[in-house]
Structure formats: structure tokens, C-alpha cells
Amino acid sequence: MSASRLLVVVARGAVPAMLLAGVVVASSCISDHSTSSVNTDDCIAPPSAAGLPVVFIKQFAYAPAQLHVRAGDRVAWVNCESDRTPHTATADDASFDSGLLNPNEVYIRSFPSTGTVPYHCGLHPFMKATVVVE
């Protein structure tokens, strides 16, 4: 493609739109990843999670970042991202893996024995949290 032809494409907005899409995707993966600023007020646990401790996934973070439960309790993870971003809840020791959780999907798992179970997002490894089973 010649330089003059490329300038015509740019002038019509095709390339800037593609570049903008790339910037939006890149920027969605860049954040401070701080769980202290995660607002989960608009997250709603589905009926299948009624009465269970819930970990909300939002703004590329788990909230709460540390959850305390009793042995035998079940825990629900709900993806509350407002865009199409999938996440996982994957135990560091591979004892569980939610698989891909798209927005508004839920994963429920039981914790039968005591211990500390760190986990992360398989797609975004900087996302980390812990379930403490007492």
C-alpha cells in the first residue's frame, strides 16, 4: 500500500478506529488492581448463591481478597464485570478451577477441610485472593 493510499485510509477513520479498539483492550487490562477501591454495590448474587459467602469479581479484583469460612461451607464466585471480561477462580495448588466465568456467571465450590487456599485468575495472574477455611 502506498503512503498516499494509507493517508486516505487514515483520513476516513478506519485505522484510528482499529487503533482505538486496541487501546481500549489494552487499557482494560491495565489498572491499579487494588481491592480496597472495588465497589461491589451494584453486584448481585444469583439465586443459586443465596445464603452463601460470595466473592465478587470486579475491576480485575476479587472482593473480598480474603474470605474466612467454616469447614464444609460452600463459596460462590460471581463475575460482576460490566464489559465482556471473563475471569477464573483457580486454586494455586490446582485443587479447583472454575473454568471461564463470563459476566453474570457464578461458580460454587465446597471447602470440606481447614486450611488456607490461595487462588488466582488463570487469565489475569495478577488477580489473587485467599479462602481461609477454619
Buried (B, 14 or more C-beta within 10 A) or exposed (E): EEEEEEEEEEEEEEEEEEEEEEEEEEEEEEEEBEBEEBEBEEBEBEEEBEEBBBBBBBBBBBBBBEBEBEEEBBBBBBBBBEEEBBBBBBBEEEEBBBEEBEBEBBBBBEBEEEEEBEBBBBBBEEBBBBBBBE
